[in-house]
Amino acid sequence: MAVVTNFEPKRRKSTPLDDLTALVAEDLSAVNQIILDRMQSQVEMIPQLAGYLIAAGGKRLRPVLTLAAANLCGYQGEHHRLLAAVVEFIHSATLLHDDVVDESDLRRGMASANAVFGNKASVLVGDFLFSRAFEMMVEVQSLDVLRILSGASAIIAEGEVLQLRTTNDTETSEQAYLEVIKGKTAELFAAACRVGAVVANRPQAEEMALYDYGMNLGIAFQLVDDVLDYSALQAKLGKTVGDDFREGKITLPVVLAFRRGNDEERAFWRRVMEDLDQKDGDLERAQALMARHNALKDTVERARHYGSIARDSLGLFADGPVKQALLEVIDFVIDRDF
């Protein structure tokens, strides 16, 4: 029996991402149905695990970018819906693999798929989603689309392997860090935007402008993510604060604090990040050192720099609601608190 309440839930103020999503709402509804249909399998655990991950939430930012890019380019067909679903499948597959590699127990505040179903199942279902994504790419019958998205998948994997090399290495440079996040995060943003122009058969200048928009938006997104790991509450971040710290991941806030610190501070970073010899209070000390050396503030400023490049990339396109929403999403990505 349904429970009747006497109050209306408090309405959350809409965000620029909500506004962009509303502009492609009909297409996104179709994408969600494609996702539901294409993750089905006679092997019962596959739709169970895939459905658990996909239903866990997320803003569908990457597929929304594909739909918006196609809309910006005046596309009139339906292949952009299939490509948006492909992008979400690639993203979901990488999340499954990442959580196994990182030994994560939480994903957006919920138990991660590997914590619920086990590491082996998570890896194999991730492989299924990758394979299904490639099947769907072929259906679009565009070699350019296949080249871009398959290439992005390879670059994402390279970025994850590169991150393994930099993990626990306090000598990691800012440039090496940027190479990691360009591969593991920003490349899919870039490809998601670029295929919107390709499917619309737009000139290469527009195709590459959207690639640049997505790449720089993705870099800004990951920079802010790395800041949030040291500054946000779990309820807003969707994961425990300090996950990167506990795993010894070298992110830009660590790089800046290490480089700007004195010998005693650098010895601290080597102990906690290289040796993973972490004690009670070490996370709080790491946060204090980042505050002392403006590491979090300056990382956000780096994000604003890349956001400005993303903004300039859209200069080729005519003004309109979708372009304006894409511009506003840049500031939203940088100023978000989750």
Secondary structure by P-SEA (a helix, b strand, c coil): cbbbbccccccccccaaaaaaaaaaaaaaaaaaaaaaaacccaaaaaaaaaaaaaccccaaaaaaaaaaaaaacccccaaaaaaaaaaaaaaaaaaaaaaaaccccccccccccccccaaaaaaaaaaaaaaaaaaaaaaccaaaaaaaaaaaaaaaaaaaaaaaacccccccaaaaaaaaacccaaaaaaaaaaaaaaacccaaaaaaaaaaaaaaaaaaaaaaaaaaacccccccccccccccccccccaaaaaaaaaccaaaaaaaaaaccccccccaaaaaaaaaaaaaaaaaaaaaaaaaaaaaaaaaaccccccaaaaaaaaaaaaaaaccc
